[in-house]
Every structure is written in C-alpha cells, then in structure tokens.
Amino acid sequence: MPEKVTIATVARHARVSRQTVSNVLNAPHIVRQETRQRVEDAIAALGYRANQAARQMRTGRSRLIAARIEPTLDGINGSVLDRFLHGLTETADAAGYRVLLYTATDDEREIATYDDLLGTYELDAFVLVGTKYGDPRTAWLAEREVPFVTFGRPWDALDAHPWVDVDGAAGTAAATRHLLDAGHRRIAFIGWPTGSGVGDDRRAGWRDTLHAAGVDPAGLHRETEDGVAEGERLMRDLLAAEGPTAVVCASDSLALGALQAIRDLDPPVSVIGFDDTPVAAAIGLASVSQPLGEAAARCVDLLTGVLDGNQTPTPVLLAPSLAPRHTA
C-alpha cells in the first residue's frame, strides 16, 4: 500500500518545515521564490491536493472520520448496520466530512486497527457502533484523547462520552402493549444472554410492561446468542414448557427462528421482532423499527460539536416505532 501523502511528507520531500509548506499554501508571497518553487514541485510530484492541504492547515482538521463494518453473521441483522453506515456517509458528506470504513473481527483487532489508522491517516475522529459493559475500545480512545462518539450507550456510566442510542426498552414495551391490546396474556420473550446492555434493555421493556398490566412474566423468558436456529430452538422449548400465545424477540433473526417453530400451529402464535430488517418487511413480520437515518445524523451532529470544542455534548436517546403488520 503506498504511503499516504501528508503535509509532513511534502515538507520532507522539499527539505523544508511544515510551517513553510503552510506558508506556500496560504501566504505564498512571504516565501522566497526558490523555496516556494521547491514546495510546489514537491506537491506536484507527490500528487498532494493543495486545496485540501490548505483547508487542513487553516482548520486543523482532515475532514475524515472512521467507522467499522462488522462481520455479517446471518445476512439479516447485518442490514441494520448497513443502513446506519449509509446514513452516516450521507450526513457526513453534507457536513463536509468523508467516512473511512474499516473492519475487525473482535475488540482486540479493532483497537489494533485504531492504532494503525491513526498512524497512517490524519483522522479527525471515530464513530463506534455496538457498545458494551467495560468496553475496551472507548477506554482506549478516551485515554489517548482521540475524539469519538458512539451509536450505543456507555452502559457503565452514561456521562462517560458523547453517544446516540435508540430506546430499546421503549420498543419492546410498545410491542408488548400491542400484544396485550390484542388480548394476549401469555407473552414470552426471547433475548440475548444477561449482561448484554442492549439485550437487557430490550428485555426490561417487555418485563416492565407485563408487570404494569398485572401479568406475571415468570418462566416466559429465554435467552441465547443471536441467530435463526437459536430462535427456533428456544421457541420450541417455550411451546413445550409454557404454551405462550405470543412472543417478543430481541432481534429479527430470533423472530424468524420463532416463526419456523410455529408455522404448523393452529391457532398460530403471534411474533414480533426487533430492527425491522428488509427480510421482516418482505415476509410481513411485525417488528420494532429503529430510526437509523436520524441516529446517524445525530452522531455527526455530536461529533462536529466535539471537534468544535463542545466538551459536554448532550447524549441523544431516540424513540423507535412499531411496524405491526399482519403477523401480530
């Protein structure tokens, strides 16, 4: 991979200081003709974009932010991040920024990628997705004073850093109320293992709504790693042990698995997923929809505030909506 050409690269090539390169770009009349010509020749030889360089020297910014593409597990919930990144790229472009995408298979590799990217590119900031308790990624960036925002709460301390999130508890609460209004009382929940910030939040909305309606949720909760096969397995377990008439799931993958388990039942069991993926829309699965475009836009707003020196930007918690469709 060729070395990225920076102002420092131009300065080394022309055998001058960075300040001299800045002067040539912004105030060429104060630079001796011979020196100015040497810098201009270096810019031309290296293919450096002088207009971009001048803007960067004036503002101290590269106008470049980085975000991660996560591995696709089942081709269903990966579309959620795809929609967020699409919105992030469009909003960043409107604000005069570009988004650099990278990939990593786990936290350790992602942190190693931060180190590599910061050493290779003149990045302004990062947008992180998918926060968790004790998140080592945010700790690494904060320790090095690298600007960042997250799509997801800092579950350990809500004032730890700037963030945007969707209220998962409100989403599952809406789904549960919808089922209660339809006459259901045996409403189960299939979610992720306890200790997942997002999973715990979504489970709380279901549990608290049942309690408020005077319905005991005991025995109606199952937890597993995300996936269609896992959802089908736990739905079969619920049917054998608890006989629910409806189920709320923490993701569309789990909900699709639940649908596999109930497809021959009469009367059918109502199923609601979470994330309103294209697959859910295509098959008519009821699902909770996240405002991903708005979340991306608010991330960019927060990030520009951080870069402009706003040290205490207000976190943003967005409300989801329910797409009930016919299966609920």
N, C-alpha and C positions, 0 to 999 in steps of 0.2 A: 504494500500500500504506500503510495507516495506521501512524503511528508507534507503536512498542511502548511501552507504559506501564511505566515503571520507578519505583523509589523516587525517583530524581533528578527524574523527570517530576512526581511528586506534590509534591516539595519546591518545584520552580519554580512550579507552579500555586498552591500555598498560600503562596508567598513566605516559606518557612522553610528551615532547613538539613535535610540528610539525617538528622542526628542527632535533630532534633526529630521527624521522621516516625517514626524508630525508637522514640523515647520514647513517642509516641502509640500505637504498635502493641504495645509490650512493657511499658511502665510509664506508662500514661496519667495516673495520679494525680499525677505530678510536673510535668505540663504545665498551664499556665494554661488555664482553661475556654475563653476566646476563641480561643486558638491551637489548642487541641485540636479545637474545632469547625471551624475553618478547614481543618485537615488532614483531618478526617473528611469534610467536604464535598468536598474535592478527590478523595479516594479514591472517593467515590460518583459524582462527576461524570465521572471518568476511567474508571470501571469496573475499578479496580485490586482485585486479590484480596488483601485484607488478611491473611488467614491464611497465604497463600503468602509474602507480603512479610515477615511476622513471622518465619517459619521461615528465610527467606533472610538476614535481618539477624542472627539468632542463629548460624547455621552458616556464613555467608559463601558459601553455595552456592545456585545456581539450580535444581539437580537436573536440569539439561538438558545432554545430550551430543549431539554431531552426528556423522553418518556419511554417506558418499557412496553414491548409487545410480549404478552405472556403466552406460554405454550398452550395450544388448543387441546383439551382433553377429550371431548366427545363431539365437537363441532356444533354444539348447541349454545352453551353459556359463553363460549368464546366470542360470540357475536355481540355480547354486551360491551366488552372492552373495545371491540372494533368500532361500535357506534360512538363510544366516548372519544376514542382517538380521532375519529373523523371530525367530530365536533370541535375537539381541541385544535386540530390543524387549521380548520376554517376560522375559528375565533382568533387564534394566534396570528394568522395571516392578516386578518383585518386590523390587528393591533400593531402590525409591523414586525412580527416575530416569525421565525421558522422553527419547525419541530424536528429534532433529530431522534429517530427511533432506534432502539437497541433491544436485544433480547438476552435473557438469562434464565436458567432453569431453577435456581434457588437463590436465597438471600445472600449466601456467601459469594456466589458468582456475580450477583448483581452489584454487590459492593466492590468487587474487583473491577467490574466494568466502570463504576463511577471513577475509580482511581485512574483507569486507562483513558476514559473520555476527558477527564479534567486535565490530563497531561498532554492530550492530543489536540483538543479543540478549546477554543475560548468561550466556553459555555457561560451563559448568564445564570441558569437555574435548572432545576429538575421538577417534573410533575410525577409524583409517585401514586400508584394505584394499589389498593388492597392492603390496608393497614391491619396490624395485629397487636396483641399484647406483647410488650417487650420488643418492639420492632427494632432490629439492629440497623436497618437501613436509615431510618430517620435519626437514630442516635449518631451514626457515622457522619452524616451530612451536618447535623447541628454542631457536633464537636469541631468540625472544620470550618464552620460558619459559611457553608455553601447554601445559598438561597434555595428554598423549595416550598412547595405546597403539596398537600395530599388529597386525593379523592378517596376519602375514608377518614374516620375519626382517629385521633391518637387515644386509644382505649384506656391507657394508663392515666392520662391527665389531659383533660380537654383543652387546657390552655398551653399545651406544650409547643405547638407550632400552628401555622395557618392551615385550615382544612375546609373542604366542602364534602358533604355527605348527604345521602338520602335516608330519610327516617324509615328504616326497615320495620320497626315496631308499629308505626302508623300504617304501613302497607299490609302487614298480616292482620292487624286489628280490623282494617276495612274488609279484608277477605273473610274474616271470621264473622263479622257483623252481617255481611251479605248472606252467609250460610244460615246464621241464626234467624234472619228475617225470612228465609225460605222455609223455616220450620225445622231445621236440623238441630239436634242436641248432642248427638254422638259425633263430635267433630274432632278428628285426630290431627296430629301434626308430625310430619317427617322432616327432620332438620339435620344440621351438622353437629359434630361432637361438641360437648360442653367445653367452653374455653375459647371458642371462636367468637370474636367480638361481633361480627356481622350475624353469625348464626344465633348467638344468644339474644341479640336484639330482635331478630325476627321471631324467635320462639316466644319472647316476652309479650309481644303484641297479641299473639294467639291466646296465651295463658291468661293474661290480664283481662282480655275481653270476655273469655268464658267465665272467669270469676265474677266479673261485673254483672253478667247475665244470670248468675246463680247456678252455673253449670260447673260441676267438678271435673277438671281435666285429668285426674289421676288415671294412669295406665294408658292414656291415649297418645303418649309421646314416644317417638322412636328417633334415634339419631344414627348417622352413618356418614362416611365420606360421600362426596358428591358423585352422582352418576346414575344412568338409567337403570342398569342392572341392580344397583343398590336400592333404588326407589321401589323397583318391583318386588325385591325380596322382603323389604320391610312392610310393604303394603300387604303382602300375603300373610305375614306374621300378624299384623293388626287385624286382618279379617278373621283369622283363625282364633285369636285370643280375645278381641274386644268388640268386634262387629260394628265398626263405625259406619255411619251413613254418609260421611263427607270427610275430606282431608285437605288440609292446607300444607303446602310444601315450601321449603326454603329456596327452591330453585325450579326452573322448568325441567331440568334433567331428571330430578327426583319425581316431579309430577308426571312426566312421560312414562317413567317406570311404573308409577302407581296406576296409570291408565292401562298399561299392559296387564296388570294383575286383576283388573276389574272388568275387562272387556266382555266377559261372558256372564256377568252377574245380572240378575233381574230381581228386584229393581236395581238400577245402577247406583254406584257411589259417586257423589259429586267431588270433583277435584279442582283445586286452584293452585297454580304455580306462582313463581316469582321471577320477574325480569322481562316478561312479555317478549320473548325472543321470536324471530321470524317463524321458527318451527311451531311455536304455540299458536301464533296467529294463523298459520296455514291449516292447522287441524282443528281450530276452534276451541283451543284450551283456554279457559279462564286464567288470567294471570295478572299479577301486580306489575305495573309499568313504572320504570324509573325515568325521570326527566333528564336523560343523559346529555342532550344538547345544552340544556341550561346548566347542568353540573360542569360541563367543560368550559362554558363561557365564564362561570363564576370562578373557576380555577384560574383562568387567565386574568380576570379582574384582580383577584387576590395577589397573584404573582407580580403583576405590574405595580400594585401598591407596595409590596415588599421591596421591589427594586427601586421604587421612587422614595424609599426611606420611611414608609409607614411601618413602624415596628410592632404595632398592635392591631393588625387587621382583624375584623370581626369574623369568626367562623360562620359558615353557612350550612344550615340544615334544610334540605328541600323535601317537599311533600310528594310522595308517589301517588299514583291513581290506580284504580282497579278497572281492568278490561274484562267484564263478567262473561261475555259470550254465552254460548248455549250449554256448555258442559257443567255449569254450576247451577 
